[in-house]
Amino acid sequence: ILGGHVAEPHLRPHMASLQLDGEHVCGGFLIAEQWVLSAAHCTEETDGKLFQVLLGAHSLTEPEPHKRLYRVRAQIPHPGSNIHNNKDDLLLLQLEEKAELNEHVQVLRFQREDRDVAADTVCEVAGWGTVSHSGRRPDKLYQVERPVLSRDDCNHRTRHDHTITRNMMCTDSRKKDTCKGDSGGPLVCNGVAEAVVTAGSRVCGNYKKPGIYTRIAPYAAWIDGVMASVAG
Ligand SMILES: CC(C)CC(=O)Nc1cccc(-c2cccc(CN)c2)c1
């Protein structure tokens, strides 16, 4: 997160850190007791290995009550996701067991009505992604508030040049933006997860390249289908 600040501890009990060998790779969030939603492109450099999911954390390293690392039983990328574009950039992770819910570990509901969030709505995004242009990785969860940018503005040829589909949305990226390691985290507007951070052009904090997110509502049926199909 660039240009943000350290989050209030444990105000986002739905936040997950997707880790490989103890290292934070991407964000995610709890959508059901045994399911985490994240971004498919986070598996790009995992060489087929399964993530471990850290729940209930504020600091990635310090001992905290209710902080727990869960093994993953299954990782299901959206069938339309691929490494060449940001389309269908969603990943479902089934935990080995149901997460123990408490004040630090909670499910976050996601938007099921397929209607655009109005431009200029101020939403918030949090993550353990890099907090400086030099790529400094934080120990604590950071957050930043960002206004929604209309799809027409985001699709301007000097910005994302008509690559933003109706399954995506954008936020202004002037100075304050998501960055490497924030992918997979939720964009929360009025307390509801509207979208999931995607890497887009993989530049951060440049107002010419607004932050891009995968809207969740268009995928509600896919999410429900996967959760219903994979034996609990
Ligand atoms: C395996 C993955 C971690 C690879 C990856 O995602 N790399 C990467 C590199 C630079 C910027 C970003 C990035 C992420 C989220 C938002 C943005 C821009 N707002 C950039 C992402």
The ligand as a Tripos MOL2 file, in Angstrom:
@<TRIPOS>MOLECULE
LIG
   21    22     1     0     0
SMALL
NO_CHARGES

@<TRIPOS>ATOM
      1 C1          3.0980  -13.2760   -7.8840 C.3       1 LIG1
      2 C2          2.6210  -11.8440   -7.8120 C.3       1 LIG1
      3 C3          2.9710  -11.2510   -6.4600 C.3       1 LIG1
      4 C4          3.2880  -11.0400   -8.9250 C.3       1 LIG1
      5 C5          2.8210   -9.5880   -8.8700 C.2       1 LIG1
      6 O1          1.6720   -9.3440   -8.6070 O.2       1 LIG1
      7 N1          3.7650   -8.6190   -9.1020 N.am      1 LIG1
      8 C6          3.5610   -7.2390   -9.0170 C.ar      1 LIG1
      9 C7          4.6640   -6.4320   -9.2670 C.ar      1 LIG1
     10 C8          4.5440   -5.0500   -9.1880 C.ar      1 LIG1
     11 C9          3.3240   -4.4460   -8.8580 C.ar      1 LIG1
     12 C10         2.2100   -5.2630   -8.5920 C.ar      1 LIG1
     13 C11         0.9080   -4.6560   -8.2370 C.ar      1 LIG1
     14 C12        -0.0060   -5.3670   -7.4230 C.ar      1 LIG1
     15 C13        -1.2260   -4.7900   -7.0940 C.ar      1 LIG1
     16 C14        -1.5810   -3.5060   -7.5860 C.ar      1 LIG1
     17 C15        -0.6590   -2.8280   -8.4050 C.ar      1 LIG1
     18 C16        -0.9600   -1.4670   -8.9730 C.3       1 LIG1
     19 N2         -1.9220   -0.7000   -8.3210 N.3       1 LIG1
     20 C17         0.5580   -3.3930   -8.7330 C.ar      1 LIG1
     21 C18         2.3350   -6.6540   -8.6770 C.ar      1 LIG1
@<TRIPOS>BOND
     1     1     2 1
     2     2     3 1
     3     2     4 1
     4     4     5 1
     5     5     6 2
     6     5     7 1
     7     7     8 1
     8     8     9 ar
     9     8    21 ar
    10     9    10 ar
    11    10    11 ar
    12    11    12 ar
    13    12    13 1
    14    12    21 ar
    15    13    14 ar
    16    13    20 ar
    17    14    15 ar
    18    15    16 ar
    19    16    17 ar
    20    17    18 1
    21    17    20 ar
    22    18    19 1
@<TRIPOS>SUBSTRUCTURE
     1 LIG1         1 GROUP 0 **** ****
